[in-house]
Amino acid sequence: MSTPLLAATLVHADRVRSFHVRPTFPAGWEASESENQEVVHSQRQTDWHRVERTLLRFAQQIAELKERGWREIELPPSRTR
C-alpha cells in the first residue's frame, strides 16, 4: 500500500466531498473526486506536471469549500491501492 499525495474528505450538512491523488503501479498517479460517495471525476496521469496542476486545483477547491462552511474530517486509511 502506498501513501496518497492528497486525501481529503469534507462534509457540510448531509453532503460529502472527497479528493484523492495516489500513486498507481507500475507508474503514474490516479486523481479522483467524489461527491456523496459517487465518483464524479477520475483520471490516471503519468506526467508529473499534470499531477501538480491537479493537486493545485484540488487544494483550491478544498479552500473554497472550507470558506463556505465545509469542514474536513479524518477517515480511517483505505485498504485498497
BELJO-V789469 format. One record per backbone hydrogen bond with DSSP energy under -0.5 kcal/mol. CO is the residue of the C=O (numbers start at 1). NH is the residue of the N-H. If there is no record, write none. Layout:
CO;NH / CO;NH
//
This chain:
6;21 / 8;19 / 9;73 / 10;17 / 11;71 / 12;15 / 15;12 / 16;36 / 17;10 / 18;34 / 19;8 / 20;32 / 21;5 / 21;6 / 22;30 / 28;24 / 29;45 / 30;22 / 31;43 / 32;20 / 33;40 / 33;41 / 34;18 / 35;38 / 38;35 / 41;33 / 43;31 / 45;29 / 46;48 / 47;50 / 47;51 / 48;52 / 49;53 / 50;54 / 51;55 / 52;56 / 53;57 / 54;58 / 55;59 / 56;60 / 57;61 / 58;62 / 59;63 / 60;64 / 61;65 / 62;66 / 63;67 / 64;68 / 65;68 / 65;70 / 66;69 / 71;11 / 73;9
//
